[in-house]
């Protein structure tokens, strides 16, 4: 994590000597505390970008501790950031400090397994995370945008995907706005002529990266319920007609995902036009799309499919560490493509996979890194064709390796095992091995932990029997099956599968017909780069 500010702000009575004993790394913190629930009460106004916040945080202590810290960005040189006014436990003030964008809380010694609740009062102008701005129509809006670890800019949290919690939002805002948040709306009260309080409550644990609110002027359409899940569209009033049409595409996507993976993990699905920095952001139960996503022509169908797939993979079953983000992005990319296969046919799916393959190959020429790359320190760099397109291809190759039925049985088992929880790549591997009975260690090593891909020179000769020679010319050796389509002069064809395990692989195939051409990977099952294909 990058510390942007070295300024230290001390609470009353804080013992400075304790500060240095609290230099825990993240792993130590995760072993010490587990946030069970956040309740955020926020007051938003049109007069200023300053927010007034109160966070009630329920924490389970996994081991005895006298001090712990939460992530919260301190006041910066440009006057953005949060100032903590008080920390209370059982109405008693606790000493605290703000240092290096952490809120360090000094408490009495806890016992292992003990539950405690803290109330933190704070205020400030968010440096990031909560985007307070004007939308493309000039209307003022407030949108949470936390990925990857930007929640700490406006909320005191453990800002890491491994610590999931339930969340409740209590938002007081001018009455001309509507508020959307995680979970179900449980209250909407007109406090007075100018202010409305809205409460949203999420009763299943989610990571902070997808824990957000949106406050704006919205046109809202409640679509039909699907599997008892209310589906709605929230768009700027100026985009009402086009937006309702575009976001209604969520219904067939939701239907596909439920039938392919399992029950929808949350109690609502809202699709929201927003000021997110991304094309789409998979916030749990309320997906935020870029404000330019609405055209009236359904141009964002692929993005909607991707973000809805994230509700299962990324929001419910989440990566335990950033370096394993392919378990989120690769899965969402592949299920986006699988939706196209289901809705538009195999050719549409194959075309998307081919486009993804070329995009990932182009990226490799710029960055020779593996999918699981522990050297990356800027988490935004994890959002690359490695963790999206190539990772999607890893799932596709695994599907071919195991067979479609076993593959999807494994996917369902993986999701069922880790829903509302966290997983690493090794956890996914173990589930797929249990389902298939295969040792997949070499498969995962070469496709996920090793950089590169097969780059092939293929030559063939059919003077007598058909001879095919395949040379791997990339740095690292791969082992893989490749299908070769053999086309005959009479218009017929046949398919041969060659298991490539060596740098140079040569095979002969008995042949009684005249061959006019061969075609590597005709059914689009292999992630590879064809350098040359030549008849000799």
Secondary structure, 3 states (H helix, E strand, C coil): CCCCCCCEEECCCCCHHHHHHHCCCHHHHHHHEEEEEEEEEEECCCCCCEEEEEEEEEEEECCCCCEEEEECCCCCCCCCEEEEEEEEECCEECEEEEECCEEEEECCCCCCCCEEEEEEEEEEECCCCEEEEECCCCCEEEEECCCCCCHHHCCCECCCCCCCEEEEEEEEEECCCEEEECCEEEEEEECCCCEEEEEEEEEEEECHHHCCEEEECCEEEECCCECCEEEEEEECHHHHHHHHHHHCCHHHHHHHHHHHCCCCCCCEEEEEEECCCCCEECCCCEEEEEHHHCCCCCCCHHHHHHHHHHCCECCCEEECCHHHCHHHHHHHHHHHHHHHHHHHCHHHHHHHHHHHHHHHHHHHCCCCCCCCCCCCCCHHHHCCCHHHHHHHHHHHHHHHHHCHHHHHHHHHHHHHHHCCEEECHHHHHHHHHHHHCCCCHHHHHHHHHCCCCEEEEEEEECCCCEEEEEEECCCCCCCEEEEEEEEECCCCEEEEEEEECCCEEEEEECCCCCEEEEEECCCCCCCEEEEEEEEC
